[in-house]
Structures are given as structure tokens and as C-alpha cells.
Amino acid sequence: MPLLAMVDGVRTVSTLLSDEQWQSLRTDVRAGRCSVRLPYCGAVAYLRTSKLGVRHFAHRAASDCASHSAETGQHLYAKNIIVQAARAAGWDAEPEARGEGWVADVLATGGTSKFAFEVQWSAQTRDQFEHRQHRYAADRVHGVWFTRYERSVPLPRRDLPVFHTAFAADSVTTVVNGTAMPLADAVIGLLTGRIDFRTHVATGQPAITQVSCFEYPCYRCSGVSLFWEVEREVFDGPCGTRAEIRHALIWAQDRPEARPDVRRRVAMEADRLGVPLANLGSRYSATARGSYTAFSCPSCNALFGDWYLREYVMEARAEDAFLLVTFPGGGGRIEQPHWCRDAGQGQCVDREQAAALTGGPDLAPATDRHR
């Protein structure tokens, strides 16, 4: 059930005609004053309206035409939504557009950029997605997929955008990064850059660091000191994405507990409690068969082995016998690939900004403006 036909040799999209134009065309066809043919098979077509109110063209008789496979009314409805949304975003849009080895449900063109939107009605494996995506890439076309099957959606990738899409009686909803929205909003967002791929969650501010503090009696001298554990770093991006790094390191040489900002913040709590801080530095452990950054008693220098501290932490948590400290600190970004949507609060900062925050390694390109 194509939306595209040749009317007296002119490419015509049914849903872009006004009610008056559609009725006039219907009258002319019935009177034999114009010719309407399907573009790829050349068959004579007639004008029809689906149960969902979508005007389209169809073969005059039952046909097994390979150029125009059968489509459900909902598939046709979704194609029309994409056409209208692409045009609303300022792009040209043509349904059933063809290239070398591919047919796009809708091809949106803006300047030199092209997006092929596919409403994937049947189940498709990741290999099938990638195979068809490579065909688009060979023609410098960005493929975008909307699939009914949630299990078919791969992890977020810039080169393979696939979104779960649900079809109701008279609406189509797409899920972008956990947020459900009308299909039209997703299309407009992708074409205008308000939905864009990011390798990280970041706003230009430090992450929120959560530290648990524990009073620990030394097994040798019985002196009590305060040791601490960085639980996680949390970042809530402006797009609503939450990312976090959890820490539970054993026998590590480089551990977040040794960060200067963490030490300063924990020292404030130790002063408030009137408890000395445990020492933290490189120590040799026979159990670990090597050296690692370990806690030790500030009075007698006894090593607090990580294995024993882990058991103590579990018991203290079960009894709620610890102090949780939360403060801004740590890295300015947490790497988590996602489709970043500007819902009024902006998007996660781009590659250059994020790298400048921490002086960390360069990220994969975080923005790729298409226009």
C-alpha cells in the first residue's frame, strides 16, 4: 500500500495532498482524465483510504508484485507520521524511496544529509539490522529503525540507531533512552539534533560522590579510627539519564578512597566525630601476595586487610552502623553510551567540554551534526 504514485508522470505523495486535491484527483481518475501508476512496477493504481484514515495508492487487482509488498494499516500509518514529521522539521521526505539494494519506508533529505527511516514490522536479528544498515552506509545514508520487538533493540550505538516502537489503534509511541514519546517527536528530534548520540553522561559539573564511613577498632591496640569506602559516583545528565560507577575494590593499588577531595571530606567527618582517620597508603600483604593501597591503624600501624574490612562493612551495613557522606566531586563525566534527548534542560556536554573537565582521554565523537 504505497503512499507514492506517478500521476501523469509526476511523483505524488498521497498524504501531502489536501482534501480538495485528493477528491479532485479521484474525480479525474474516474473520468479517465489522468493516469495514476505505481512508480516501480508501472501498474495502474487506484486511490484508497485505510481504516486509520491514511490516503494511499494500491493495485487495481490482486497482485503478487514484488515491488510493492503488502503492508498493514498500522505500518502505513507510521510511514505517514514519519513523512509529516520530517517535513515539519524542515526536511524533504519521500516514502518508498529506493537506492542500490535498499528501499526505505521514508527517505528524509536535508542538504547533503539523508536519513532512511524504517518501520520494521517483522522480527529481525542484529545481524540482519547490520547487513541492511551497511547498504545504507554504502550510499552515505543514515539508517534509523523503529521496531515492534523490544528484544531486537541492541545496546545504543551511533552507527545503528534502533528504537522500540509500540503501535496502538490510532497512535505510535517510540522509546528513546527509556522515555516514551510520539513517533513524530522522535523523528523531529533525530533530524534537528535534539536527539543525538552521546558516549557519556555529563553536564560540565562534577559527579556526586557517595562515601560510607565506618568506625573500626584495631585488632592489635583496640584504638578506634575511621576508615571509608567510596560506594559510587552518580551523575544525572540533563537528558534524564542516570549513570554511576560503583566501587568495591579489593587489594587495589589505585582506589578512589585516596582521592584528595575524598580525604578532605572524610577528615571533616572525623573531626566532627572526634575519631582519628585511619592511615591509607601502600602496604605489603602476605594474603594479597603483594602491595596495595590499604588502611592501617593510626596508633600502632597495624594493617587493616581488605578482606577483613569487607566482612566488617557487610555487618555494619546490615546494622545500619555507618555514616553516609554525599558531596560533589570526582570526574565530570561518566561514560555511558545513550541517545541523549533535549527535553528542555539541554543535552550532555560534548566531547571537547567533557574532556576539558578532567583532562581525561579523548572520547569517541559525541556530536555529529547532520546539517
Secondary structure, 3 states (H helix, E strand, C coil): CCCEEEECCEEEEHHHCCHHHHHHHHHHHHCCCCCEECCCCCCEEEEEECCCCCEEEEECCCCCCCCCCCCCHHHHHHHHHHHHHHHHCCCEEEEEEEECCEEEEEEEEECCEEEEEEEECCCCCHHHHHHHHHHHHHCCCEEEEEECCHHHCCCCCCCCCEEEEEECCCCEEEEECCEEEEHHHHHHHHHHCCEEEEEEECCCCCCEEEEEEEEEECCCCCCEEEEEEEEEEEEECCCCCEEEEECCCCCCCCCHHHCHHHHHHHHHHHHHHCCCECEEEEEEECCCCEEEEEEECCCCCCEECHHHHHHHHHHHHHCCCCEEEEEECCCCCEEEEEEEECCCCCCCCCHHHHHHHHCCCCCCCCCCCCC
